[in-house]
Amino acid sequence: MAKTDKGAVLSRLQSSARLTRTALAARLLMHGFYAGQDQIMLALAAEEGQTPSQLANRLGVRPPTITKTINRLQMQGFLNKSASTEDGRQAHITLTETGRDAIKSIEKSIRKTEKQALKGLDKKDQRTLLKLLGKIEGNFNGAVDESLDEAAELDEPVPAE
């Protein structure tokens, strides 16, 4: 196996992720969406009526970030926000008819971006790539879990993420 430069793999991963986000953002912008809005829309398409906190947890972002994006999507006519019947302090977010129609455009943009990213890779290479990326994600998820376990064993504060 050929020796690689230190950091070459990480550099390629970062570059590929950045280029993928840029290509997807350009496609989404043609449909009136900004980066990150697509994830909220897809999360609501999967499960309507989530609260901003539930959406933030699901997407791994902070609640203030999600609130700004929800407000922007609401102003664009893609979402509705309504008070909870059980707890007036909570709001439930749902897709409007326009929002439901836009899901098809978002999904099409994702498919086109994925097709562009995987161009020239046969099915076997694609399966291998998916498997390897899953392992990399697992390594990072495990690293977070391991640092929490180590901190608990040493009775130390948990490191900030």
C-alpha positions in Angstrom: 0.0 0.0 0.0 1.4 3.4 -1.0 2.3 5.8 1.8 0.2 8.9 1.9 1.1 12.4 3.1 0.1 13.2 6.6 -3.3 14.8 6.5 -4.0 13.9 2.9 -7.1 11.8 3.7 -8.5 14.5 6.0 -7.8 17.2 3.4 -9.6 15.2 0.7 -12.6 14.5 3.0 -12.9 18.2 3.8 -12.5 19.2 0.2 -15.1 16.7 -1.0 -17.6 17.8 1.7 -17.1 21.5 0.9 -17.5 20.9 -2.8 -20.6 18.8 -2.2 -22.2 21.4 0.0 -21.4 24.1 -2.6 -23.0 22.1 -5.4 -26.1 21.3 -3.4 -26.4 24.9 -2.2 -26.3 26.2 -5.8 -29.1 23.7 -6.8 -31.2 24.5 -3.8 -30.9 28.3 -4.3 -32.5 27.8 -7.7 -35.6 26.7 -5.8 -35.4 29.5 -3.2 -33.6 27.6 -0.4 -30.5 28.5 1.5 -28.0 26.1 3.0 -29.5 24.2 6.0 -33.1 25.0 5.1 -33.4 21.7 3.2 -32.6 19.7 6.3 -35.4 21.3 8.2 -37.8 20.7 5.4 -36.9 17.1 5.0 -37.1 16.5 8.8 -40.6 17.9 8.7 -41.5 15.9 5.7 -40.5 12.8 7.7 -42.3 13.9 10.8 -44.7 16.9 10.9 -45.4 18.9 14.0 -42.0 18.9 15.6 -41.0 21.6 18.0 -38.0 23.8 17.3 -36.1 22.0 20.1 -37.0 18.6 18.6 -35.8 19.8 15.1 -32.6 21.2 16.6 -31.9 17.9 18.4 -32.6 15.9 15.3 -30.3 18.0 13.1 -27.6 18.5 15.7 -27.8 22.3 15.8 -28.4 24.8 18.5 -32.0 26.0 19.0 -31.3 29.7 18.2 -30.0 28.6 14.8 -33.0 26.6 14.1 -35.4 29.4 15.2 -33.9 31.8 12.7 -34.2 29.3 9.9 -37.7 28.4 10.8 -38.7 32.1 10.8 -37.2 32.6 7.4 -38.9 29.5 6.0 -42.2 30.7 7.5 -41.7 34.1 5.8 -41.0 32.3 2.5 -44.4 30.5 2.9 -42.9 27.0 3.3 -43.8 26.5 7.0 -46.5 27.2 9.6 -45.9 27.7 13.3 -48.7 27.0 15.7 -48.9 27.0 19.5 -49.1 23.7 21.2 -52.5 22.7 22.7 -50.8 21.1 25.7 -48.1 23.8 26.4 -48.6 27.3 25.1 -44.8 28.0 25.4 -44.2 25.4 22.7 -44.7 25.8 19.0 -45.2 23.0 16.5 -43.8 23.4 13.0 -45.6 22.0 10.0 -45.2 22.2 6.2 -47.5 24.4 4.2 -48.9 23.1 0.9 -46.1 25.1 -0.8 -43.6 23.5 1.5 -44.9 20.0 0.7 -44.6 20.8 -3.0 -41.0 22.0 -2.5 -39.9 18.7 -1.0 -39.8 17.2 -4.5 -37.4 20.0 -5.6 -35.2 19.4 -2.6 -35.1 15.7 -3.1 -34.3 16.2 -6.8 -31.5 18.6 -6.0 -30.0 16.0 -3.6 -30.3 13.2 -6.2 -28.6 15.4 -8.8 -25.8 16.4 -6.5 -25.2 12.8 -5.4 -25.2 11.7 -9.0 -22.5 14.3 -9.8 -20.4 13.3 -6.8 -20.6 9.6 -7.7 -20.0 10.0 -11.4 -17.4 7.5 -12.6 -17.9 5.1 -9.6 -19.4 1.8 -10.3 -22.0 0.3 -7.9 -19.3 -1.7 -6.1 -17.2 1.4 -5.6 -20.3 3.3 -4.4 -21.1 0.6 -1.8 -17.5 0.5 -0.6 -17.5 4.3 -0.3 -20.7 4.3 1.7 -19.3 1.6 4.0 -16.0 3.5 4.5 -17.8 6.7 5.2 -20.0 4.9 7.7 -16.9 3.7 9.5 -15.4 7.2 9.6 -18.7 8.5 11.1 -18.6 5.7 13.6 -15.0 6.6 14.5 -16.1 10.2 15.3 -19.3 9.2 17.1 -17.2 6.7 19.1 -14.6 9.3 19.9 -17.2 11.5 21.4 -18.7 8.6 23.4 -15.2 7.5 24.5 -14.2 11.0 25.7 -17.5 11.1 27.8 -16.7 7.6 29.2 -13.1 8.6 30.0 -14.2 11.8 31.7 -16.7 9.9 33.8 -14.1 7.3 34.9 -11.7 10.1 35.8 -14.5 12.2 37.4 -13.5 15.1 35.2 -15.6 17.7 33.5 -16.8 16.7 30.0 -14.9 18.4 27.2 -16.8 21.1 25.3 -17.6 20.1 21.7 
